[in-house]
Amino acid sequence: MLDLTSTAGFPSRRHVPPRNDAGFVSLPERREATVAAPHAAFLREMLAALDGRPRAISPKWFYDAAGSALFDDICGLPEYYPTRTETAILTRHAGEIAQLIGPHAEIVEFGAGSLAKVRLLLDALEQPRRFVPIDISGEHLQAAAQALRADYAGLQVTPVVADYTLPLQLPEALPGSGRRVGFFPGSTLGNFTPPEALAFLRRAAAVLRGGALLIGVDLVKDPAVLHAAYNDAQGVTAAFNRNLLVRANRELGSDFDLSRFAHSAFYNAPMQRIEMHLLSLTRQSVRLAGRHFRFDEGETLHTEHSHKFTHDRLRALARQAGFEPGPVWTDPRGWFAVHWLAAPA
């Protein structure tokens, strides 16, 4: 889940970036920010968040190894319908989707995570050539990529550790490969603001030129269903939210007192989005990088929002970004949708 999106376009693909010892493709232009100095970028954004009013930080910082594991746990919760609903859609329509993708394809997954859903596509595809998962959490991505290699011996798996909301250089297409198709499941698009969503889709249309984007989006529905999904009875989502502060204390040397912050998630109907916050339960001071930041009682740090879509809204946004909307698949209750967006030639 990602929030602060660069509006710059993707650079042209010039060469295959060097592979490091862990088997990842490294991006030379972004090595310092995304690989060599992740703590510096985290510190910079946390300081900016604490200085800001209202206070807000990108949800990409949820995803250290612990945060990624907690999100995997969230996906299995009874209240959290998006994962199982999208999985059912992909399972039911994998054959149709594979026909659209065609043989010898290269699949690029943005924000790859545990790589569970892409297996449904890979199993249905005719001789896929390569899979390029992109994720900001290198440790989590490495483990998932290794497991995928073991199960798909003929598939070239080329992980890219990167923040895909920044300008991104992908490896050159393999000789003889078919379409390059992006895969963006999980309704992660909803974590962008509308301008950021448009900017991401425009960059995706450029980097997938001649191919397509397969994208999952959560749909507008009963707020009670949404509230339950982000306020589970077991408190896993609350732990996931607070893990941002755990990570800041560990990596940045801050002194957030977790007992003084509550998880707060609610549906903002006029904005058609879930908002997730860390709410200060008391007036308090937090230290970071030699500075002190005061929180008043009831003040929040906005950690995530998740926009919900209608079919028409998503298709209009896709056309504005340069895609041509195609088939759309949904579940019987109309809670979730998977859209096929053809990229310009």
C-alpha positions in Angstrom: 0.0 0.0 0.0 1.5 3.2 -1.2 0.6 6.8 -0.8 3.2 9.4 -1.8 3.6 9.0 -5.6 6.1 10.8 -7.8 4.5 12.4 -10.8 7.5 11.9 -13.0 7.3 9.4 -15.9 9.2 6.1 -16.3 12.6 6.5 -18.0 13.2 4.7 -21.2 14.6 1.1 -20.8 18.2 1.4 -21.7 19.8 -1.8 -20.5 19.4 -4.7 -18.1 20.4 -3.4 -14.6 23.1 -5.4 -12.8 22.1 -8.3 -10.6 23.3 -8.3 -7.0 24.4 -11.2 -4.9 20.9 -11.8 -3.6 19.6 -12.4 -7.2 17.7 -9.1 -7.4 17.8 -6.5 -10.1 19.1 -3.2 -8.6 18.1 0.1 -10.1 21.2 2.3 -10.3 19.4 5.7 -10.3 17.6 4.7 -7.1 20.1 2.5 -5.3 20.8 5.0 -2.5 17.1 5.7 -1.8 15.7 2.2 -2.1 18.4 -0.2 -1.2 21.6 1.3 0.3 19.9 3.9 2.6 16.3 3.0 3.4 16.6 4.3 6.9 17.5 7.8 5.6 14.5 7.9 3.4 12.2 6.7 6.2 13.7 9.3 8.6 13.2 12.1 6.0 9.5 11.2 5.5 8.8 10.6 9.2 10.3 14.0 10.0 8.2 15.6 7.3 5.1 13.8 8.6 5.6 15.0 12.2 6.3 18.6 11.0 3.1 18.6 8.8 -0.4 19.5 9.7 -2.4 17.4 9.4 0.2 14.7 10.0 0.3 12.0 7.4 2.9 9.5 6.1 3.0 7.1 3.2 1.8 3.6 4.1 4.7 2.1 2.2 6.6 2.3 5.5 4.3 -0.3 6.9 6.2 -2.9 4.9 9.3 -4.1 6.8 9.5 -7.9 7.2 7.2 -7.8 10.3 4.7 -5.5 8.6 4.6 -7.7 5.4 4.0 -10.8 7.6 1.2 -9.0 9.5 -0.4 -8.0 6.2 -0.3 -11.6 5.1 -2.2 -12.5 8.3 -4.7 -9.8 7.6 -5.5 -11.3 4.2 -6.6 -14.5 5.9 -9.0 -12.9 8.4 -12.7 -13.6 8.2 -13.6 -9.9 8.1 -11.1 -9.1 5.4 -13.0 -10.0 2.2 -10.8 -8.4 -0.5 -8.2 -11.2 -0.8 -10.4 -14.2 -0.9 -12.9 -12.4 -3.2 -10.3 -11.3 -5.7 -8.7 -14.8 -5.5 -12.1 -16.4 -6.4 -12.5 -14.0 -9.3 -9.0 -14.8 -10.7 -9.5 -18.6 -10.1 -12.9 -18.5 -12.0 -11.6 -16.4 -14.9 -7.9 -17.4 -15.2 -8.5 -19.2 -18.5 -10.2 -16.1 -20.1 -7.4 -13.8 -18.8 -4.7 -16.2 -20.1 -6.3 -16.0 -23.6 -6.1 -12.2 -23.5 -2.5 -12.3 -22.3 -1.3 -14.8 -24.9 1.7 -17.2 -25.0 5.3 -16.5 -23.8 4.3 -13.5 -21.8 6.3 -11.4 -19.3 4.3 -10.6 -16.2 5.3 -7.5 -14.1 3.7 -7.4 -10.6 3.7 -4.0 -8.9 3.9 -4.3 -5.1 4.3 -8.1 -5.3 4.1 -9.1 -1.7 3.8 -12.8 -1.1 3.3 -13.7 -4.8 0.2 -15.8 -4.0 -2.3 -14.5 -6.6 0.1 -14.4 -9.5 0.4 -18.2 -9.3 -3.2 -18.4 -10.5 -2.2 -16.6 -13.7 1.1 -18.5 -14.1 -0.8 -21.8 -13.9 -3.2 -20.8 -16.7 -0.7 -19.1 -19.0 0.9 -20.8 -22.0 4.7 -21.0 -21.5 5.2 -17.7 -19.7 8.8 -16.5 -20.2 9.5 -14.3 -17.2 8.0 -12.9 -14.0 9.2 -9.5 -12.7 7.9 -8.9 -9.1 8.5 -5.4 -7.7 8.4 -4.7 -4.0 9.9 -2.3 -1.5 10.4 -5.0 1.1 13.5 -6.8 -0.1 13.7 -9.5 2.6 10.1 -10.5 2.1 10.4 -10.4 -1.7 13.5 -12.6 -1.7 11.8 -15.4 0.3 8.7 -15.3 -2.0 10.8 -15.3 -5.2 12.8 -18.3 -4.0 9.6 -20.2 -3.3 8.3 -19.3 -6.8 11.4 -20.4 -8.5 11.2 -23.8 -6.8 7.6 -24.3 -8.1 8.1 -23.0 -11.6 11.4 -24.4 -12.9 11.0 -23.1 -16.5 10.1 -19.6 -15.5 12.7 -16.8 -15.2 12.0 -14.9 -12.0 13.7 -11.5 -11.8 12.8 -9.6 -8.6 13.2 -5.9 -8.5 13.6 -4.3 -5.0 12.2 -0.8 -5.6 9.6 1.8 -4.7 7.4 1.5 -7.8 5.9 4.9 -7.2 9.2 6.4 -8.2 10.6 6.4 -11.8 11.4 2.8 -12.5 13.7 1.0 -15.0 12.6 -2.5 -15.9 14.8 -5.1 -17.6 14.7 -5.3 -21.3 12.2 -7.8 -22.7 13.6 -11.3 -23.4 14.1 -12.3 -27.0 11.1 -14.1 -28.3 8.8 -13.1 -25.4 5.2 -12.2 -25.9 3.2 -9.4 -24.3 4.4 -7.6 -21.2 1.4 -7.5 -18.9 1.3 -5.7 -15.6 -0.4 -7.2 -12.6 -1.7 -4.9 -9.8 -4.0 -6.9 -7.5 -5.3 -6.1 -4.1 -6.9 -2.7 -4.8 -3.6 -1.0 -4.0 -4.6 1.7 -6.4 -7.0 2.8 -3.8 -4.1 3.8 -1.5 -3.2 6.7 -3.9 -5.0 10.0 -4.0 -6.9 10.5 -7.3 -4.0 12.6 -8.8 -1.5 10.0 -7.7 -3.6 7.1 -9.1 -3.7 8.9 -12.5 0.1 9.5 -12.4 0.8 5.8 -11.6 -1.5 4.6 -14.4 0.1 7.0 -16.9 3.6 5.6 -16.0 2.2 2.0 -16.2 0.7 2.7 -19.6 4.2 3.9 -20.8 6.2 1.0 -19.4 3.7 -1.6 -20.5 3.4 -0.2 -24.0 1.8 -2.7 -26.4 0.7 -4.9 -23.5 -1.9 -4.4 -20.8 -2.5 -4.0 -17.1 -4.6 -6.4 -15.1 -5.8 -4.5 -12.0 -7.9 -5.4 -9.0 -10.1 -2.7 -7.3 -12.3 -2.7 -4.3 -15.8 -1.5 -5.0 -18.1 0.9 -3.1 -20.4 -1.1 -0.7 -22.1 -1.1 2.7 -19.9 0.8 5.1 -20.5 -1.8 7.8 -18.7 -4.4 5.6 -15.8 -1.9 5.1 -15.6 -1.0 8.8 -15.4 -4.7 9.9 -12.6 -5.3 7.3 -10.4 -2.7 8.8 -11.3 -3.3 12.5 -10.9 -7.0 12.8 -11.8 -8.7 16.1 -8.4 -10.2 16.6 -6.7 -6.8 16.4 -4.3 -7.8 13.6 -5.0 -4.6 11.6 -4.3 -2.6 14.7 -1.0 -4.3 15.2 -0.2 -3.7 11.5 -0.9 0.0 12.0 1.1 0.3 15.2 4.0 -1.6 13.6 4.9 1.7 11.8 5.8 3.1 15.2 7.6 -0.1 16.2 9.7 0.2 13.0 10.4 3.9 13.7 11.6 3.1 17.2 13.9 0.3 16.0 15.3 1.9 12.8 15.2 5.6 13.6 15.7 5.7 17.4 12.4 7.4 18.1 10.6 6.8 21.4 6.9 6.3 20.4 5.0 4.8 23.3 2.7 2.3 21.6 0.3 2.2 24.6 -0.5 5.9 24.0 -1.6 5.4 20.4 -4.8 3.7 19.3 -5.7 2.2 15.9 -8.5 4.2 14.3 -10.1 3.2 11.0 -13.4 4.5 9.5 -15.2 5.0 6.2 -15.3 8.5 4.9 -18.4 8.3 2.7 -18.1 11.7 0.9 -14.5 10.7 -0.1 -15.5 7.1 -0.8 -12.5 5.8 1.2 -11.4 4.1 4.3 -9.0 6.2 6.4 -6.6 4.6 8.9 -4.9 6.7 11.6 -2.8 6.4 14.8 -4.7 8.4 17.4 -2.9 9.9 20.3 -4.7 9.0 23.6 -3.1 11.7 25.6 -1.0 14.9 25.3 2.5 13.7 24.8 5.9 14.4 23.3 7.8 12.2 20.9 11.6 12.4 20.3 13.1 11.8 16.9 16.5 12.8 15.5 17.2 15.0 18.5 13.9 16.9 18.1 10.7 16.8 20.2 7.3 16.7 18.6 4.1 17.3 20.6 0.9 15.4 20.1 -2.3 16.7 21.6 -4.9 14.4 22.9 -7.0 13.2 19.9 -4.5 14.3 17.3 -3.7 11.7 14.7 -1.0 10.5 12.3 -2.8 9.5 9.1 -1.2 6.3 7.9 -3.3 5.1 5.1 -6.4 5.7 3.0 -8.1 3.1 0.7 -10.4 4.5 -2.0 -13.3 2.4 -3.2 -14.3 2.5 -6.9 -17.3 2.1 -9.2 -16.8 0.5 -12.6 -17.4 3.8 -14.4 -15.0 5.7 -12.2 -12.1 3.2 -12.8 -12.7 3.0 -16.5 -12.8 6.8 -16.8 -9.5 7.1 -14.9 -7.9 4.4 -17.1 -8.9 6.2 -20.3 -7.5 9.5 -18.9 -4.2 7.7 -18.3 -4.1 6.3 -21.9 -5.4 2.8 -21.4 -8.3 1.3 -23.3 -10.6 -0.5 -20.8 -11.6 -4.0 -21.8 -13.3 -6.9 -20.0 -14.2 -6.6 -16.3 -14.8 -9.5 -13.9 -16.5 -9.3 -10.6 -18.0 -11.5 -7.8 -21.7 -12.3 -7.4 -22.1 -9.7 -4.6 -20.3 -6.9 -6.6 -17.8 -6.3 -3.9 -14.6 -6.4 -5.9 -13.6 -6.2 -9.6 -10.7 -7.1 -11.8 -10.3 -4.9 -14.9 -8.3 -5.5 -18.1 -6.7 -2.3 -19.4 -5.0 -2.4 -22.8 -1.9 -0.2 -23.0 -1.3 1.9 -26.1 1.0 0.5 -28.8 
